[in-house]
């Protein structure tokens, strides 16, 4: 019984591919283009190395998340169909731009 409970608890986590990482530094996302597998849920870790906060914003991904300076956040997305999904840093939109490419 305990073994089934453990499997049931871990099952949602096994549905995700490996973690993917974005870094915000000097008001820019690094990498600016992130390739992920299509058809798979992913866990996106965003680390803000700047002192200023930034808002990860993507209309195509239907995600918004404010990330305080010198902190990090996790965003779950997908599964995505093949394509390009742009995102911006709402507070520094002229420099903080990127795209997730699902293939």
N, C-alpha and C positions, 0 to 999 in steps of 0.2 A: 504493500500500500504506500509506504513512504517513497519507494522508488518511482511509482506512478506520479505521485505528487511532484517530485523533483523534476521529472521529465515534463510534466505539464507546465511547471514554472519556467523552465528553460526553453520551451518550444518557441515562444514569441521572439526570443533573442536569436534563435538559430535561423529565423526567416530573413535576417539581414545579412547583406554582404559585408565584407571588411569595412572598417571605418574609413572615411575620407576626411581630409583635413584642408581647411582654408586658413590662411593667416592674413590679418589686416596689419599692415605696416606702412607708415608714411601715407596713410589714407588711400591705400591701394590693396586690392585682394591679390594674394599670391597662393597658388598660381591663378592667373586671370582666366584660364580655361582648364576645367576639370572634366576628365572623361570618366564616365561611370557605365556599368553594364545596364542595358535596358531590361525591363521586365523584372527588376529586383529592387526591393526596398533597400535604402541605404541610410546610414547614420553619418551625418555631416557634422564634424567638429569644427567650430570657428573660434580661433584664438585672436583676440584683439591685443596687439602689442603696443598700440598707441595709447597715450594718456587720455585722449578724447574718446567719448562713446561713439559707436557707429550702429546704424540700423541696417541689418541685412534685409533687403526687400526684393521680392520677386513676384510679380503678378502671375506669370505663367506657372510658377510652382505653388502659388497661393500661400506664400510664407512671408512673415514679417517677424523680426526678432531684434530687439535692442540689446547690444552687447556693450557693457560698461568698459571703460578703459582698463587695460591690464587685467582682463578677465576672459573667460571663454563661455561658449554656449553650444548646445547640441540641438540640431534640427533633423528630424526624420522626414525623408521624402521618398516618393515612389510608391509602387513601381512606375517607372517612366516608359513611355513609348519612345522609340528612336527619334531623336531631334535635338534641337538646341534650346536651352532654357536660360535666358539672360537674367542677371540679378545686378543690383546696385547697392551701394552704401548710401542710404537716403541722406545722411548728414553731409556727405562729401561726394555728391553724385557726379561731379565733373572728373574725379580721379578714381573713385572706387567703383569699378565696373568689372563684370566678369560674365562667364557663361558656363553652364554645366551642359556637357554633351553626352547624351545617352546613345549608346550604340550596341 
